[in-house]
Amino acid sequence: MSNVLIKAEGISKLYRLGSLDANTVKEEIRFWLNKKRLMDSNNDEHISRKHIWALRNIDFELEKGEVMGLIGRNGAGKSTLLKIISRIVLPTSGRIRGRGRSSSLLEVGTGFHRELTGRENIFLNGHILGMKKKEIEKKFDEIVDFSGVGQFLDTPVKRYSSGMYVRLAFAVAAHLDPEILILDEVLAVGDAAFQKKCIDKMREISSQNGKTILFVSHNMQSLRNLCQRVMVLEHGEIADIGKPETVIPSYLKNTPQQKLRQEFVDSKSAPGNSSIRIKKIALNPEYIGDSKCVDTRTPLHIYTEFWYQGLESDQLRLCIRLFNEANDCVFEIHSSSAHYKNGLINASCTIPGDFLNDGSYFISIFFLKNRILPIFQYESCLSFNVEDYRPDEDWHGKRMGAVRPDFPLRVQEISHIQTRQSALSANGKLIEYP
């Protein structure tokens, strides 16, 4: 128990729907007098219309020097739990036991005064955390250097971009010696280089300085590389908690973002129109290992069957587009235009392994006639997540770029007796260099 810094005991949070103005004083008094009855799980019918459970019976411990990740779908209760631990929101029942100074970064600009400069906000945040002026001054140069906003230090933060907000806020939170660092999904605002910098800093303060970190992230690779444990919230309750290599694959496998197959038996009700009807569209991963999750190395086979009832004199072309989570088109591939008889037609292609970057992806298919005229489009018909599960990778964040192909990069020493004729390409052909 001496190493436990945070202990949650039966944490539940009940929110009333609607605005506070809609509740009369009588309703307020009735709610608090009947709180014990409302907390009884057998009385959910009494609160179903005007109340909603954000959290139910949350129990966990967080030890000194431990890093725990918190994941779950939108509305699962992640932010509510962090607010309760940060003492921003009171639980309806249960309690949080904590020891040590905590620093929370729950949204962009948390604890900043928009009219104050970056310099002034560093001191303001430090004082809020209970730091003395001399302590803040001692860390000041490190904070400014890490944040990279030194040029704008005397500019009011209301003129900062969201990325500048996050860089300065994280730098303050991480450098002012908190025993517990609590982070919501704020690092997603920063660029990839800064995200890696933050994750390296979190690893440093946890392993070297013995700080405890609890944070929400959708970057599964960061969670795997940084966390000792990961907790999954579903509908306000703990669905799973354990080591990231066990919890994360299970979570990704069951997430609704994974839509790997659609099949329709009745051609009349299947997606399409009078010319095209979809019978089947599927993504068949060539899984690596037993996790049954799509790794960056996993080849992905796309297969579709469709009923064609167009004019046989028309040329038909099928186009497949892959979009990432930012809705950017990663690539487009298409078939040759050809004449087809009416009936059932299939098509397939393969996305090779070691090509896609970490992230979420969506597949859309388009049918064209005579090369350019659209017949039918089936958007976001498949979706899947790609993650990197290689534990020996010395990388703590998503790689740069829309894709991450594994092209060979050879490095070797050149002896003084070698000539340029010894520089050969992979297929043995001579490469002439100036």
N, C-alpha and C positions, 0 to 999 in steps of 0.2 A: 504493500500500500504506500510505502514511502516514496516510490517512484511514480505513482499515479498523479498526474497533474490535472486531468479532467475526468470526472466520473458522472455520467448521466444515469439517473435513477427514475424510471417510469415517466419519462417526459412525454406529455401530451399537450397539444395546442388545439383549442376549439375556436374557430372564427365565426362571427355572426355575419350572415350575408346582408348586403345592402349597406347603406350609409348609416352612421351613428345617429343622424338626425331623425331617421325613420323609426327609431326605438324610443318609446316613452320611458319616463322615469320608472313607472310601474313595471315595464318589461325588463329594464335593467336590474331592478331589485329582485324580480322573480328569477332571472337568470342566475345571479350569484347565490341566491338562497337555495336554488335547486341544482347547483353545480355538482354536488355529490351524486345526485340521481342521474344527471346528464353524463357523468363519467362512467356510469355503469354500461357495459357493452350490450346489455340486454334491453336498453332503452333508446336505441338509435332511432326508433320511429318517432320519438318525441322531438328530435332535433333535425330531422331530415329536410324540413322545408326552410328553416331559418338559420341553420348552422352547418358548418362543414369542418370535418377533422382535417387539420393540416399535418398533425403528428399523432401517433398512437403508441404509447408504451415503449418509448425508446430507451434502451439500456446499453451502455458501452463504457469502456475505460480507455484512456489515452495516456500512455506513459511518457516519461521524460525522454527526449531524444527520438521519439517515434514520429513517423510521417504517415498519416492516414489520408487516403483519398475518399471522396464522397461522390458517388455517381447515381444517376437515376433520370427518368424522363422529366420533361417539364411538368411542374405541378406536383412532383413527388414529395416535396417538403424539405428539400436541401437547404434553400435559403432561409427558411423559417428556423431550421435547427441551428444554423450558424448564428442567426440573430439572437436566439435564446442563449447560446453558449457565450456570445459577446455581451450579454446583459442589455441588449437593445430592446428585446421583447421578453415579457414574462410568460412562463408556461401556464397553462390552465391547471395542470397538476404535475407532480413530480418535482425534482430539483436537480440542479447542477452543482456539483462540488468542484471547486477549482483552486489551484495554488499557483501563484506567480503572476507576473505582469503579462497581460495579453495585448496583442495588437491585431486589429481587424481591418481588412480591406474588402468590403462587401459589394461595393459598386464604384464606378468611376467617380473620382473626386470625393470619396468618403472622408469627412473630417476637414475638408478644405473650405475656406471662405473665399468666394469668388472675387470679392473686391480686393483681397490682399494679394501681395506678390508671392512668387514662389519661395523667396527667402523667408518672408513672414510666415508663410504656411508651414515651413519646416519647423520653425520654433513653436508655432501654434500646436501642431500635431505632437511634438515632443512634450509640451506641457500637458496636453490632454492625457498622454501616456504616463504622466507622473515624473518626467525627466526634469532635472535641473538644467539651468541655462548652461553651466559649464559642461555638463554631459553632452548636451546637444552640440555645442561648439566643437567639442572634441571629435564628433562624428560628422561635422558639417561638410568638410571637404570630400569625404568618402561618399556621402549622399549625393552631392552635386556631380561628382565624377561618374558615379554609377548611373544616375538618371540621364546624363547627357543633355540637360537643359540649361547649362551654365550661362549660355548666351542670353537666355530669357529669364534669368533668375529674378530680376527686378521688374518683371512685367506682371501685371495682375493675371491670375490664373484663369479668369473668365475669357481671356484671349488665347488660352492654350487649346490645342487640338486634343481629342480624346486620347491619342497615343501619348502625348506629352503629360497629360493628367496621370495616366497609368504609370509611366516611367517614374515620375516624381513620387507618386503615392506609394508605389512598391518600394522605392529606394528608402523612403522614410520609415516605412513599416519594418523593413528587413534590417536596418542598420541601428535602430534605437534600442537594441538589446532587450526585446521582449522574450519572456520565457516561452510564450505560446503565440504562434503566428497563425491567424485564421484568414483564409482567402476564398472569396467566391470567384466565379468565372470572370475575372477581370483581365487576366493575361491574354485572353483571346483578342483584345483590342490592339495589342502591340504587334510589331512585325516579328517574323520568324527568328531573326537574330536576337532581338531583345527577349523573346520567350525563352530561348536557350540560355541566355545570360541569367535570367531570373531563376530558371530551374537549377542551373549550376550553383547559384547563390543559395537556394533553398537546400540543396544537398550539402553545401559547405556548412551552413549554420546548424544543420541538423546533426551531421556526423562529427564535425570538429568542435562545435560549441554546445552540443547537447540540447538544442532548442527543439520544441515540439511543434509540429505543423499539421494543421487540418485544412484541407482545401478541396474545393469543387472544381472539376475539370472534365472537359469532353475529349481531351487529348489522351487517348488510352496509352500511347507509347510513353508519355511523360509519367503517367500513373505507374506503369510497370517498372520504369527505371528508377523512380524516386520513392515509391511507397513500400512500407513493410506490410501494410494491410489496406484493403479497400472495402468500403461499406456501400451496399446498394439499398436505396430507399424506393419503395413502391407503395403508392397510395398512403403515404405517411407512416409506413411501418418498415422495419428492417427486413429486407427480403433475403439478404445474404451478407456475410462478413467473413473475411479470410484473406489469404495470400492473393496478390494480384494475378499470378499465373493461373489460379483456379477460378477466381471470381469473375475476372474480365471476360474470358472466353464464354462462360455461361451467360453472362449478361448480354453480350453482343449476339449470341446465338438466338436469344429469346426476344430481342428488341423488335418492335414492329417496323423499324426501318428496313429490316431484312425481308424483302419480298423477292424470293428467288424463282417463283413459278406461278403461272396462271394457266388454267386450262378450262375450256368451255366445250360442253357436249353438244348443245343445241346451236346450230348455225344461225338460226333466226334470232336468237337472243344474245349471241356473242358480239363483242365490240366490233364495230365496223359499219359498213353501209351496203348499198346494193352491189358494189363491185368487190369489196374485200370484207371478209369476216375472219377474225382471229380464232383459231382453234387451240393453239398452245403457244406460249412463250416462256422460255425457261433459261435460267443461268445455272450451269452445272459446274461447280468448282472441282478441280482436281486436287482435293485436300491434301495437305502435308501433315502427317501425324494424326493423332486421335482427337484433336481439339474441335474439328469440324467448323473451324472459323477461317475466313479468307485471309491468308497471309499475303504479304507483298510478293512472295515467290510463287503464289498459287496460279496456275493457268486457269482461265475462265472460259468455258465453252458456252456460247450463246446459240440457242436452237429455237426455231419458230416454225409452226405449221399454220397455214391459212387457206381458207376457201377463196378461190378466185372465180368471179362471175362477170368479168369485164369482157370487152370486145377482143376477140382473138387477133384482130388486126392491129391492136395497140401493142406497143412495146411497154413492158413492165420493168420497173427498177425498184429495188428495196434499199433503203438507207437506214443505217443504225447510228445513232448519236449517243455519246456518253457525256454526261454532265456531272460536275462535282458539286459539293455542298454550297458553293457560292453561285451556282447556276451558270458557271462558265462551261462552254463546250470544250471538253478535253480533246476529243477527236470525232471525226465523222468518217465512216466507211460506207461504201455502196457497191451494189452488184452491177454487173453489166446489164444494159437494157436488152430485153429479149422478148420474143412472142411465146405465150403460154396458152395451152388449152384450158378450158374451164374445168375446175375440180380442185383437189387438194394438192398444195405445193408446200415444200419445206425449204428452209434455208438455215445455214449455220456458219459460224465463224469462231475464232478463238483469240482471246486477248492473252498474250504470252505472260508467263510469270516474270518477275523482276522488271515490271514496266510501270504499274500504277503506284502512285504515292499513297501514303496513309490518308484516310478520310472516308467520307460517305459519297456514294455515287448513284446516279439514276440513269436508266437506259430508256430511250425513246426510239420508236421505229416509225418510219415514214414510207409511204408507197407513192411512187410517181409513175406517170405514163408519158411515153414519148419524151423521156429524159427530164422534163421540167415541170409538167403539170401535176400538182398534188391530187391524189385520189383519197387517201386516208392517212391520218397520223394518230398514233397511240402513244401519248406522252407519259413519261415516268411509269411505265408498265412494270419495270423491275427496279429494285433498289438493293444496295448491299454496302457493307463496310469493309474497308481494307485496313489491316494493321500489320505492324512489323513485330514478329514474335521471337526474333533472334536475341537471346539474352546476352550474348557476348558482344553485341554492338556497342561501341563507345559513343553513343549519341543519345541525347536526352530530349529531343523534340522532333517535330516534323521537318523533313528535309525541304530545302527550297525547291520551287518549281512545281508545275502542274503534274509532271510525271517524274519518276526516278528510275530510269533504265539502268541496268547493270552493264554498261559498256566497259570493256577492259581498259584499264589505264596502267601501262607498264612503265616502271621507273628502273633504270639501271645505270651503273657507273660506266663511263666510256674510257677505255684504256687508251694511252697515248699511241699505241701501235695499231689501234683499229682505224680503219678507213670508213668513209661514208657508205661504201658498198655493203657494209655489214648491217646497216639499218634496213631491216626487212619488215614488211607488213605482216599481218597475221596469216595471210594466205601465201606468204613466201615471195611476193612481188617486191622488187626493189623500190624504195621510197627515196627520191632525190630531195635532199635538203640543201639550201644555199650555204 
